[in-house]
């Protein structure tokens, strides 16, 4: 188990140390449950009361919170970011660089840097190019001519269809499928005629994609995910979707084809986004929102209804269906009132 002194951690974070420099830290913990050898943090003021009883060996605090905790503290402007950086010190080590499991199938024309790790049962097709530090987990499949740049990790059972490009320092979690066919069919009298999906998927640097996500290849041109985009589990991006830098997309979001999403957007769980629209930079949609048209201005948007007792919700649903009828009645009443002679009142 890796351990660190508080002095080392203070230097690592460029934080001000208040307390015992030689205090040993062996892990991270919440304010409520941390032990004397764990470090915790306070970023949400509603948890400040736990500082009075916390047994943490040290706490990450803002400088103005220094007097709130009687124990050891590391003082920095953004404790939550400090916690994020420290988390990597205590994470499991990465798989061995340069390891190639004997059950992996690697085409002779594939170009792999000597440091690439390939797990058991992985398949790497012809023309693939894998740069230094790439990790390919067990049973991953890389189709022809895929390209993966430095220090990107694919967890077990990730599938990349042909010609997918992935940038540097990306993470793709288990079960995700990148580059599957977009949903393209032409209706005919005999049924549906499939449209070949001729593009691919381009993923820029520092993108993370959660488990069991599906990102379709472009019909013509590429589906494009810009740098530092964070995609949660069970997200679907249809063909030719474009996502701008630093956008966060949480679980079960669906984006229909050819939609362009701006930079610095955030979408709550189960948000649905229609196809062939544009979403401006800085849009935040709360959970279960439905975006049916283009949004030209950043801001927070919501739709749907909040939770109610079932009997109340049924009444509201009936009234919602009556809105148009009520609107027409009000319009008629307004016209009637407008015709009344003022002297009659």
Rosetta blueprint (number, residue, H / E / L):
1 X L
2 X L
3 X L
4 X E
5 X E
6 X H
7 X H
8 X H
9 X H
10 X H
11 X H
12 X H
13 X H
14 X L
15 X L
16 X E
17 X E
18 X E
19 X L
20 X L
21 X L
22 X L
23 X L
24 X E
25 X E
26 X L
27 X E
28 X E
29 X L
30 X L
31 X L
32 X L
33 X L
34 X L
35 X L
36 X L
37 X L
38 X E
39 X E
40 X E
41 X E
42 X L
43 X L
44 X L
45 X H
46 X H
47 X H
48 X H
49 X H
50 X H
51 X H
52 X H
53 X L
54 X L
55 X L
56 X L
57 X L
58 X E
59 X E
60 X E
61 X E
62 X L
63 X H
64 X H
65 X H
66 X H
67 X H
68 X H
69 X L
70 X L
71 X L
72 X L
73 X E
74 X E
75 X E
76 X L
77 X L
78 X L
79 X H
80 X H
81 X H
82 X H
83 X H
84 X H
85 X H
86 X H
87 X H
88 X H
89 X H
90 X H
91 X L
92 X L
93 X L
94 X L
95 X L
96 X L
97 X L
98 X L
99 X L
100 X E
101 X L
102 X L
103 X L
104 X L
105 X E
106 X E
107 X L
108 X L
109 X L
110 X L
111 X E
112 X E
113 X L
114 X L
115 X L
116 X L
117 X E
118 X E
119 X L
120 X L
121 X L
122 X L
123 X E
124 X E
125 X L
126 X L
127 X L
128 X L
129 X E
130 X E
131 X L
132 X L
133 X L
134 X L
135 X E
136 X E
137 X L
138 X L
139 X L
140 X L
141 X E
142 X E
143 X L
144 X L
145 X L
146 X L
147 X E
148 X E
149 X L
150 X L
151 X L
152 X L
153 X E
154 X E
155 X L
156 X L
157 X L
158 X L
159 X E
160 X E
161 X L
162 X L
163 X L
164 X L
165 X E
166 X E
167 X L
168 X L
169 X L
170 X L
171 X E
172 X E
173 X L
174 X L
175 X L
176 X L
177 X E
178 X E
179 X E
180 X E
181 X L
182 X L
183 X L
184 X L
185 X E
186 X E
187 X E
188 X E
189 X L
190 X L
191 X E
192 X E
193 X E
194 X E
195 X L
196 X L
197 X L
198 X L
199 X L
200 X L
201 X E
202 X E
203 X E
204 X L
205 X L
206 X L
207 X L
208 X E
209 X E
210 X L
211 X L
212 X L
213 X L
214 X E
215 X E
216 X E
217 X L
218 X L
219 X L
220 X L
221 X L
222 X L
223 X E
224 X E
225 X E
226 X L
227 X L
228 X L
229 X L
230 X E
231 X E
232 X L
233 X L
234 X L
235 X L
236 X E
237 X E
238 X L
239 X L
240 X L
241 X L
242 X E
243 X E
244 X L
245 X L
246 X L
247 X L
248 X E
249 X E
250 X L
251 X L
252 X L
253 X L
254 X E
255 X E
256 X L
257 X L
258 X L
259 X L
260 X E
261 X E
262 X L
263 X L
264 X L
265 X L
266 X E
267 X E
268 X L
269 X L
270 X L
271 X L
272 X E
273 X E
274 X L
275 X L
276 X L
277 X L
278 X E
279 X E
280 X L
281 X L
282 X L
283 X E
284 X E
285 X E
286 X L
287 X L
288 X L
289 X L
290 X E
291 X E
292 X L
293 X L
294 X L
295 X E
296 X L
297 X L
298 X L
299 X E
300 X E
301 X E
302 X L
303 X L
304 X L
305 X L
306 X L
307 X L
308 X L
309 X L
310 X H
311 X H
312 X H
313 X H
314 X H
315 X H
316 X H
317 X H
318 X H
319 X H
320 X H
321 X H
322 X L
323 X H
324 X H
325 X H
326 X H
327 X H
328 X H
329 X H
330 X H
331 X H
332 X H
333 X H
334 X H
335 X H
336 X H
337 X H
338 X H
339 X H
340 X L
341 X L
342 X H
343 X H
344 X H
345 X L
